[in-house]
């Protein structure tokens, strides 16, 4: 039940849980005004917002309903069941438990709980958009809680810091197989230089990395983590490093750009992360040579289709749905975002923001996004299948094991990959 004022603006919400917990067993409660037992100031979102935003709000605020408004007026309601198709206790329970965890041992076990619930959602056929929103939101919440526990006890003496995430986590596109890609941006306290600030932050960051590893988020094989001095930098140091990558265009710079340019500020002094993203959005378009090199590098990884339209598999007879399936979309969307100063890290949102600049027909845009989501869904199903069989999850699928329908849809998705890469090659003459 949504409670509104005379202007039809939501002022409260009364749910079944409110009735059970606060009304049913209280003598005389049924005669009280509803405002006495409602939850005031409900969480709201504009009705034009995305399902991802609703999922993220539910997880962050630990609620099961989001009130939708249009110009501040009541427009509707969306529930956890609408988004996830699960028992309504799942996301709310996990988010509340994570936010209330008092120590690392309590937080660590929730990594497994998140994956278990995600696997159930995969098998229930939950749509890829809400599913990846769910995974990203709870992973964010778990990481934030670990960071809060460590940094809250560190006594950093006025040093400002921002924990940033990169790669798939930065794009909010994590699957069931993921490792860490994170870093720290800091601003030294008065009277403190960068080396002194770094010396204080690194031991804390390493403890966070280890705690995330215990929760099931593997240490990055390439050591792209905040506990590495290379990725624990002041804002000026990050800008200098990004500028060097953009201006040099070396193979190493292109590799780093594919990871670090998806950065997203997660917790701490978020303004530091926003400032770095703003600087990147302004600086990258000024170097078309770097964008050309990134496009050429991205086009080395072609859709796995033969000239006759059959699947082109690896030596093991399987398709790599990450490298040859999802990555071409991710790479192209990143290049468009850098070229057009789009301040987004998520692949779908980058493509949608770039479409008007590219003068892309709506039908083609939606085909690209549908293909990307289909490939992501196939990756999630493959990973869930591996976990159910007690094996380490991977992204490799044998096309001979697909039925005719799934095979045809996957071929169609890869053809959309080709059309996206043709556009990339045309725009950047790569």
N, C-alpha and C positions, 0 to 999 in steps of 0.2 A: 504494500500500500504506500503510494507516494503522497506526501502531504505538501500542499502548495499554499501560497498566500493569495491575496486578492488579485495580484498581477500574474497569476499562474506560474510563479517562479518556485521551484522546489525548495522546501525548507526542512524536510525530514523524510525518513523512510521507516516503515514498520514492517518487519519480516516475520516469518513463522518462528524463527529462532528468538526474536524479541518477545513474542507472545509466550513461548514455552518457558524461556528463562526469566522473564521479568514481569509477566502479567498473570499467567495461569495460577500460580501458587501464592499470589499476594492477595490477602483479603481486601475486598473493596476495589481492587484495581480496575475491574471492568467498568466502574462508574467514573473513573478519572478521565481527564482530557487526554486525547491521544498524544499531544505534544509532550506529556510527562514521560511517556515510555518509548517514543520514537527515537531513532538515532538522528540527531540534528546534523545539518550541513552535509548531506550525502555527497559521495564522490560523483562528480558530473563530467561529461565529455560532450563536445558539440556533436550533433547527430551526423554531421558530415565527416567525422573522424573515422579512422580505420578500425577493423577488428583487432589488429595488432595493438593499437593504442588501448583498447578496452582490456585486452588480456594483460598487458603490462600494468595498467592501473589496478586491476584485480589483485595481481600478485604483490605489487608494491604496497598497497593499502590493506591487504588481507581481507578483502570483501568479496562477496559472491554476486553482487548486483551493481551495475553502473547506471545511473540516471542520465538519460540523453536530453540535451537541451538544444533549442534553436533560438538564437538571439536571447538567451537567458530564460526562455519559456520552456516549460515541460514539453518534451516531444516523444518520450518513450522510455523504455527500460531494456537493458540487455543483461542476461544472467550468465553465470559460469556454464550452466548446462547448454545454453544456446551456442557457446563458443566451443566447448570441448566434448559435449556428448557423454560425459562421465558422471559418476556419483558426485553430487555437488560438494562433497567434503574434500575432494582431492587437492586442488590447487590452494584453496583457502587454508586447509590444514598445514600443508607444507610451507606456505609462505609465512604463516603465523609462527610455526615451530622454528623456522630458520631465523626469523627476526628476533625471536626470544631466546635463542641459544646463548648460553653463558660462557662456553669454552669451546676450544677446537675439537675436542672429542665429540661433543654434541653436534657441532656443525658438520664434521667429516662424514658422518653416516648419511647425511641428506643427499650427498652426491649420488649414492646408489638408489635412494628413494626416487630422485628425479628421473633417473634413467629407467627404473622399473615402471613408473607411471607413464613415461614417454613411450616405452615399448607397448604398453597396453593400449595407448591411444593409436599407435601405428596399426596394431592388429584390429582395432575397432574401425579403422578406415577414416579417422579424423582428417579433415582437409589439411594440406601441407601448410598453408598460411597460418591458421590458428595453431597448428602443432609446433612449427618453428618459433612462433611467438611465445608459446608456452615454455619451450626449452630455454630460449634466450632469456626470458624474464626470470625464471627460477635460477638459472645459472648466474645471472647478474646479482640476484639477491643473495645467493650463497657466497659469491666472491666478495660482495660488499660487506657482509657480516664478518668474514674472516679478516678483511682489511681493517674494519672498525675495531675488532678485538685486539689486533696487534698494534696498530698505530695509536689506539687510545691509551695503551699502557706504555708507550715508548718515551714520552717526555721529550718532545722534539724542540722545545724552547723557541717557539715562534716561527719555525721553518714552515712555509706553505708548500703543500704538495698536492698532486692530482694523480690518481691511479688511472692509467689509460689501458684499454684493451685494443688489440689489433686482429688482423686476419678474420676468420669466420666469426669470432666472438665480437670483434668490432663491428661487423656487418649484421650482427644478430641473426646469423645463419648457421649456428652450431647444429651438428647432427649428434648421433649417439657415439660417434668416434671423434674425439677431439683432444687436443693438447693445449698447453698454455701459449699465448702470445700476448705479453703485457709489458708495460713500462711505467716509469715515473717521470713526471715533470715537476720540477720544484723551483721555488723562489727562496733563496737563502734569507735567513733572519738578519736584521740589522747587525752590523759588525761581524758577520759571518761570510766567508767566501764559499765558492761552489764546492771546493774539495772538502771543506769542513761539513757542509750540509750533506754531501754525498756519503761521507763516512758515517754520519748518523743514520741515514736512510737505508743504506744497503743491508745491514743485518736484519732490519725489520722486514724489508722486501723479501729477503731470502726465506725468512720464517713463513711469510705469506705463501711463497711459491711451494714450499714443502707442505704446508697445510692443504693447499689445493691439490697437490699430488696425492696426499692421503685420502682426499675426498673423491679421487678418481679422475682428476684432470691432470693428465700426464705432464711431467716436465718437458719443455720444448726440446726436441733433439738438437736444434740449432742454437739453443741457449738464448732465445729471444724472450727474455724475462726481466722483470724489474730488478731482480737480484744480481743481474750482470751489470757491472759499472758502465758498459757501453750504452745501456738503455735506461740508465738512471741519470738524467741530465737536467740542467737548468733550462728555462724557456729559451734563453739566448743560444745555448748549446744545441738544442733541438733545431732551432731555426737555421743555425749554421750548417748542421748536418744535412737537413732537408735541402738547403740551397746547394750544397756540394753535390748531392745526388742528382738534382734536377739539372745542374749546369754541366756535370761531367758526362752523364749518360752512359757510364761504363756498365758492363754486364752485372757487376755487383750492385750498382745503383738501381738498375732495373729490377733486380731480385728484391732488394729492400723496399723499393717503391710499391711492389705488389703486396707487401705485407703492411708496411707502416702507414701508407696513405689511406688505409681503411680505419685509422685510429678513431676511437670514441672515448670521450671522458666518462668514467664510470662513477667515481666517488672521490671525495676530498674537495679541494678548491677547483670546482668545475670550470671556473673562469679561465684558468691556465690552459686547460684543454681546448676550450672554445677559441681562445686567442691563437693557439697554434694552428687550429683548423682554419681559422679566418686568414691567417698569414699564408697558409698553403693554397687556399682558394684564390688568393690574390697573386701569388708568385708563379704558380704552375702554368697558367695560360700565357705568360710572357715568354715562354721558351717552347715554341712549336717543334723545335728539333727533338726535344726530350719526348714530347707526345708522339712524334713520328716513330722514335725508337721504341717506345712502349708498345705502340700498335704493331710494329714489325715483330717484336718479341712475342706478343700475344698471338699473332697469326701463325707462329711456328707450331702451335698446338691446334690441329685441325679436327673437325668433326670426324668421328670414326666410321665414315661411309666410303665405300668404293665408288668408282665412276658409274658402276651399274646400279648403285643404290643398295648394295648389300653391306652387311656389317664388316668393318675392318678391325679385327681383334688383335690382341697382343700375342706373344709367343705361347702363352698358356691357353689360348683360345677364348679368352674372356675380354670384356669391355671394362675400362676403368671409368666409372660414372662420375668420379670427381675430376680427374685430370682432363679427360676428353669430353665430358658431359657438362658439368656445372661451371668449370673454370673459364671456358670461353665467354660465357655470359658475365661472370664476375669481372673478368679482365676488361671487357668492352665497356661495361657500365662504369668502371673506375676511370677509364680514359675519358669517357664523355663527361664525367663529373669534374675531372681536373680541367678539361678544355673549356667548360662552360661555367666554372666557378660555382658548382652545385655543392652546397654544404650538406651533403647526405653521405652516409656510409653504407646503407643497405642497398643491395643490388636492384630490387624491384623499384624502390623509391628513386634511385638514381636514374633508371631507365624512364620512369614516368616523368621526372623533371626534365630529362634531356629531350624527350619526344617533341615538344613544341619547337625547340631550337633546331632540331634535325628536320622539322616539317615532316614528321613520320606519320603516316596514316594510322588511325586508331586501331584498325584491324591488324596491322602488322605489329604494332606495339603489344597488343593483347596476345598475339600469337607467340611473340618472344617470351613474354612473361609466363604464359601457360606452359611453354616448352621447358623453361627453367624450373618451374614448380613441379612439373612431371618428373624431371630427372632427379630433383631433390627428393621427391616422394619415393622413387625407386631406390635411391641411396638409403633412405631411412628404413624401407622394408628389408633391404638386403642386410643392413646392420642388425635390425631386430631379429631376423632369421638366424644370423650367426650367434647372437647372444643366447637365443632360445636353445641352440644346439651346443652351448658351452664352448664356443670358439671365439677367438678375438674377432671383433667386427672389422669388415673391410668394405671397399666400394666396388668390388669386381664381380661382374655378372656374366654368366655363360649365356649368350643369346640363344643357344640351342635348347636351353631349358625353358624359354619363354613360350607361351602359347601364341597362336597366330595374331590375336588381337593385341596383346601386349607388345609383341614384336613390331607390329605395324605402327602403333602409337609411338614407340621409341624411335623408329626410323623417322617418323614425322617430326619428332622433337629435334633430332639431329639435323634434319633439313632446315629447321628454323635457325639452328646454330650456324649453318652455312650462310643463310641470308643475313644474319647479324654480322658475320665476319666479312661478307662482301661489302656491307655498308662501311665497316671499319676500314677496310682496304681502300675503298673509294675516297673516303673523307681524308685519309692520311697518306694516300698514295704509297701504301706499304706493300 
